[in-house]
């Protein structure tokens, strides 16, 4: 089950896919469906996947958590590296650290805690979790001033934090003094844009952050990687044009529920049957599924076009 630790340069190799965890009708972790989904992601050129919010790990109990570890790592393609999440609360994260160590997993993200938490407590919690694991973690920042930039810099220097997923939503992504301060503290090479395709025109094209995480990439991996390459090359107009189906999908996810839309969207795509969602999140109803079918089809079309362009290049 053990995989080598991810380094900052490893994250730059592709977009980071953030898939759901497929479940059977009985609520068990589905071996075949998760294998099919990971294979599709890997065949599109993605080199790392993050199981976290879209995987609904917030609501996995201890037994389901251990089952997910076993099934996902046993069915992971050789070219794919898994970043697995713990938490979000400190006690749960520390308990799960024991399962992580027994499994030999070396890439771990601490899910963001909304309440109760404060910047000093987040820094101390990250430090203690890394000490318990014996290696540095990925810190998920989803709230303004979640951790002080200077404290984050110290954690990086100590080896307690290796990388950051940044997902503080702004009306205008280019106007973000907190992100500016974090970049100044630890550098762009240690921070991924963590909100799908919505802010990447600024985060990747302008700020040159290491990579971005995405749910839609699970449906259209080659197309998402193409966007990453275009923004890095400065092809801003073409990248913005090709991002349209991703942005439409993200807008719907924001309205209907990010986890639910992605989970059921993958099922509708035919890539894998993701099955039911574990409470406290619910699957879409039939009317909602009708709404997302055209968007899923658009992502599949974008994926087919991206793969054709790659073959012709």
Phi and psi in degrees as a GROMACS rama.xvg file:
@    title "Ramachandran Plot"
@    xaxis  label "Phi"
@    yaxis  label "Psi"
@TYPE xy
-65.6176  137.634  UNK-2
-126.015  151.799  UNK-3
-63.0822  152.752  UNK-4
-62.6711  140.927  UNK-5
-77.3996  135.219  UNK-6
-103.922  163.889  UNK-7
-52.7439  -37.6882  UNK-8
-68.279  -28.655  UNK-9
-64.1634  -38.4033  UNK-10
-65.3165  -27.7336  UNK-11
-75.0004  -10.142  UNK-12
-69.9841  -24.1967  UNK-13
-162.46  173.573  UNK-14
-62.0919  149.348  UNK-15
-95.6531  114.92  UNK-16
-76.1352  141.455  UNK-17
-122.949  84.3389  UNK-18
-86.3061  163.182  UNK-19
-76.1977  171.573  UNK-20
-106.402  118.279  UNK-21
-73.0247  137.258  UNK-22
-119.845  152.922  UNK-23
-77.9555  171.738  UNK-24
-61.5111  -22.4949  UNK-25
-88.6398  -3.29986  UNK-26
91.519  7.1823  UNK-27
-83.0028  158.085  UNK-28
-70.4527  123.165  UNK-29
-84.9244  115.533  UNK-30
-66.6039  -52.6932  UNK-31
-65.3329  -46.3366  UNK-32
-63.8034  -42.849  UNK-33
-66.4156  -36.6926  UNK-34
-64.5613  -43.5413  UNK-35
-62.6135  -41.145  UNK-36
-66.3844  -46.5407  UNK-37
-62.2625  -37.5236  UNK-38
-63.9842  -43.4417  UNK-39
-60.4689  -43.5648  UNK-40
-62.714  -45.8295  UNK-41
-66.2347  -39.4122  UNK-42
-64.7565  -22.3634  UNK-43
-85.0134  5.54776  UNK-44
93.9849  7.82394  UNK-45
-80.4355  138.235  UNK-46
-111.457  -9.46001  UNK-47
-145.452  143.77  UNK-48
-127.015  144.092  UNK-49
-115.529  118.166  UNK-50
-95.8755  111.029  UNK-51
-151.451  -112.251  UNK-52
-64.9865  -47.3072  UNK-53
-63.4156  -26.9632  UNK-54
-79.9934  -5.33071  UNK-55
61.7956  29.5438  UNK-56
-65.4241  -16.5606  UNK-57
-53.1385  -33.4199  UNK-58
-107.219  10.4986  UNK-59
-82.0446  129.354  UNK-60
-77.6193  179.721  UNK-61
-60.9593  -43.5413  UNK-62
-67.3428  -44.3392  UNK-63
-65.9029  -35.3154  UNK-64
-61.3419  -47.7148  UNK-65
-65.5814  -37.015  UNK-66
-64.2331  -42.6044  UNK-67
-62.4745  -44.3743  UNK-68
-54.6211  -49.3593  UNK-69
-65.5041  -47.7471  UNK-70
-69.5685  -45.1207  UNK-71
-67.7506  -45.081  UNK-72
-69.691  -32.4241  UNK-73
-68.3758  -24.6828  UNK-74
-112.18  11.5116  UNK-75
-77.093  128.654  UNK-76
-60.2651  149.998  UNK-77
-58.6485  -28.269  UNK-78
-83.6885  -2.86766  UNK-79
-110.967  137.643  UNK-80
-112.329  139.003  UNK-81
-103.712  130.707  UNK-82
-106.689  117.218  UNK-83
-108.625  143.958  UNK-84
-102.014  150.728  UNK-85
-129.408  164.342  UNK-86
94.0231  -154.488  UNK-87
-85.0435  -20.1621  UNK-88
-78.4248  155.419  UNK-89
-62.1859  -44.8308  UNK-90
-62.3639  -44.7845  UNK-91
-62.8034  -42.7353  UNK-92
-61.5435  -42.3634  UNK-93
-68.0948  -37.6215  UNK-94
-65.0898  -43.384  UNK-95
-67.7192  -24.9205  UNK-96
-58.2689  -33.8593  UNK-97
-63.3207  -42.5009  UNK-98
-66.1402  -38.3919  UNK-99
-60.733  -45.9008  UNK-100
-66.1725  -42.3993  UNK-101
-61.3663  -35.5283  UNK-102
-78.5535  -12.3609  UNK-103
78.8951  17.1524  UNK-104
-76.4386  137.455  UNK-105
-120.171  3.33512  UNK-106
-128.316  110.281  UNK-107
-134.468  135.713  UNK-108
-112.445  137.442  UNK-109
-92.1031  114.995  UNK-110
-61.8062  150.088  UNK-111
-76.4383  137.742  UNK-112
-102.041  121.403  UNK-113
-78.6921  -49.6408  UNK-114
-154.388  138.532  UNK-115
-89.7338  135.806  UNK-116
-160.775  157.166  UNK-117
-144.854  164.076  UNK-118
-54.4733  -43.8786  UNK-119
-65.9737  -39.9903  UNK-120
-67.0982  -37.3128  UNK-121
-62.7982  -44.4182  UNK-122
-61.9104  -44.5865  UNK-123
-67.8322  -38.9403  UNK-124
-63.1657  -42.6628  UNK-125
-62.4555  -40.4116  UNK-126
-64.4739  -44.9483  UNK-127
-68.0099  -37.9404  UNK-128
-64.9363  -44.6444  UNK-129
-61.0338  -39.6539  UNK-130
-63.8832  -39.6911  UNK-131
-65.9863  -38.9137  UNK-132
-77.1754  -34.3337  UNK-133
91.3131  12.6913  UNK-134
-159.513  165.926  UNK-135
-73.0868  154.065  UNK-136
-112.841  171.685  UNK-137
-98.7912  128.681  UNK-138
-100.691  128.269  UNK-139
-98.6338  112.664  UNK-140
-104.045  111.819  UNK-141
-123.11  4.13482  UNK-142
-137.685  142.57  UNK-143
-57.4109  132.451  UNK-144
61.439  31.1056  UNK-145
-59.8321  -36.0046  UNK-146
-145.264  145.826  UNK-147
-70.4684  136.295  UNK-148
-54.2778  -39.8396  UNK-149
-66.9669  -38.3128  UNK-150
-64.5442  -40.1612  UNK-151
-62.0171  -42.0139  UNK-152
-60.4857  -40.3422  UNK-153
-64.0121  -41.1285  UNK-154
-63.6082  -37.912  UNK-155
-66.2255  -44.032  UNK-156
-61.273  -37.1847  UNK-157
-75.6025  -16.5246  UNK-158
87.6541  8.97565  UNK-159
-79.6831  -29.946  UNK-160
-122.819  128.623  UNK-161
-99.5287  -30.2635  UNK-162
-157.963  163.336  UNK-163
-132.483  136.06  UNK-164
-105.023  118.266  UNK-165
-106.41  121.834  UNK-166
-142.683  43.9451  UNK-167
-86.701  115.057  UNK-168
-75.716  137.39  UNK-169
-130.044  147.41  UNK-170
-61.8046  -36.4446  UNK-171
-127.919  102.293  UNK-172
-56.2883  -28.6665  UNK-173
-71.7059  -17.542  UNK-174
-103.51  85.3694  UNK-175
-147.332  88.1674  UNK-176
-67.1676  -30.4927  UNK-177
-67.047  -44.2874  UNK-178
-62.805  -39.9076  UNK-179
-56.5327  -43.8618  UNK-180
-67.6015  -38.5276  UNK-181
-66.0252  -41.8499  UNK-182
-63.0637  -41.9438  UNK-183
-62.0806  -33.7929  UNK-184
-75.8992  -41.5062  UNK-185
-126.488  -8.12842  UNK-186
90.2955  153.85  UNK-187
-68.2376  -23.4706  UNK-188
-73.0276  -8.57707  UNK-189
-112.471  11.8858  UNK-190
-129.585  127.956  UNK-191
-103.177  141.635  UNK-192
-69.0427  129.002  UNK-193
-118.256  28.3507  UNK-194
-128.111  36.6069  UNK-195
68.8362  -151.827  UNK-196
-84.6639  -12.1961  UNK-197
-56.0991  -46.5178  UNK-198
-99.6518  8.03941  UNK-199
-73.5496  -18.6876  UNK-200
-57.3074  -39.8011  UNK-201
-86.0603  -50.3362  UNK-202
-64.0657  -40.535  UNK-203
-96.3222  -49.2128  UNK-204
-66.8811  -42.2254  UNK-205
-99.0577  -49.894  UNK-206
-82.3758  -19.0649  UNK-207
65.6109  37.8683  UNK-208
-65.3288  162.194  UNK-209
-58.7892  -43.8421  UNK-210
-169.463  -173.082  UNK-211
-136.831  154.529  UNK-212
-99.4226  152.165  UNK-213
-154.451  144.987  UNK-214
-90.0264  -42.0341  UNK-215
-61.6251  -23.7192  UNK-216
-59.5574  -23.1088  UNK-217
-65.7866  -27.4553  UNK-218
-91.0207  -39.2536  UNK-219
-128.499  69.1977  UNK-220
-67.119  -44.5837  UNK-221
-66.1359  -37.611  UNK-222
-66.7342  -38.427  UNK-223
-67.0775  -42.1083  UNK-224
-62.909  -35.1191  UNK-225
-62.7607  -41.3033  UNK-226
-59.5215  -45.124  UNK-227
-57.3491  -45.8213  UNK-228
-65.1778  -41.1342  UNK-229
-65.3389  -43.9296  UNK-230
-64.8049  -39.2104  UNK-231
-64.8438  -31.3956  UNK-232
-84.4777  -2.14956  UNK-233
81.6563  11.5241  UNK-234
-84.2568  67.4676  UNK-235
-67.2648  -42.6873  UNK-236
-66.7259  -44.6831  UNK-237
-66.818  -40.0255  UNK-238
-62.0067  -43.2822  UNK-239
-63.5322  -40.0897  UNK-240
-62.553  -46.1185  UNK-241
-74.9415  -13.4553  UNK-242
-81.8075  -6.63308  UNK-243
-53.6338  -49.1404  UNK-244
-65.677  -29.9707  UNK-245
-68.3152  -43.6845  UNK-246
-67.3645  -37.0947  UNK-247
-61.8198  -44.25  UNK-248
-63.6511  -42.1962  UNK-249
-65.336  -36.1707  UNK-250
-64.0265  -40.3095  UNK-251
-68.3013  -39.1243  UNK-252
-60.247  -39.6821  UNK-253
-64.2343  -32.2131  UNK-254
-83.917  -37.6405  UNK-255
-103.314  -15.0776  UNK-256
120.343  114.154  UNK-257
-58.9297  -44.4211  UNK-258
-67.4805  -45.2609  UNK-259
-65.3196  -45.0331  UNK-260
-64.4365  -42.7415  UNK-261
-68.1496  -46.126  UNK-262
-56.0138  -52.6922  UNK-263
-78.0873  -26.7487  UNK-264
-63.6035  -38.874  UNK-265
-65.9166  -40.3104  UNK-266
-60.1941  -45.1223  UNK-267
-65.2133  -28.2554  UNK-268
-69.4515  -21.6866  UNK-269
86.2491  0.246122  UNK-270
-67.4701  -44.7519  UNK-271
-161.77  149.06  UNK-272
-89.4275  106.971  UNK-273
-80.0035  -13.0116  UNK-274
70.4828  -154.732  UNK-275
-77.2442  159.778  UNK-276
-95.7573  142.865  UNK-277
-75.2022  131.331  UNK-278
-57.0229  147.577  UNK-279
-97.1963  26.7496  UNK-280
-114.072  147.667  UNK-281
-122.753  155.207  UNK-282
-70.7027  160.736  UNK-283
-68.2559  152.958  UNK-284
-85.2138  175.122  UNK-285
-64.2198  -38.1049  UNK-286
-64.5839  -38.287  UNK-287
-68.3398  -36.5048  UNK-288
-63.6874  -36.7409  UNK-289
-60.7612  -39.0827  UNK-290
-63.6924  -36.883  UNK-291
-91.6027  -11.4924  UNK-292
-55.1065  -47.7708  UNK-293
-61.7107  -34.4888  UNK-294
-71.526  -38.0156  UNK-295
-64.0624  -42.3801  UNK-296
-62.4194  -38.0179  UNK-297
-65.1454  -39.2762  UNK-298
-66.4199  -40.2486  UNK-299
-64.0097  -38.2603  UNK-300
-66.4006  -40.2773  UNK-301
-62.9378  -37.8689  UNK-302
-65.7211  -45.0815  UNK-303
-61.2226  -40.9925  UNK-304
-66.5028  -40.9654  UNK-305
-64.0387  -40.3713  UNK-306
-68.1559  -35.6016  UNK-307
-63.6845  -43.7645  UNK-308
-63.4398  -38.7408  UNK-309
-66.1199  -38.7741  UNK-310
-68.6826  -31.9177  UNK-311
-80.3823  -19.8871  UNK-312
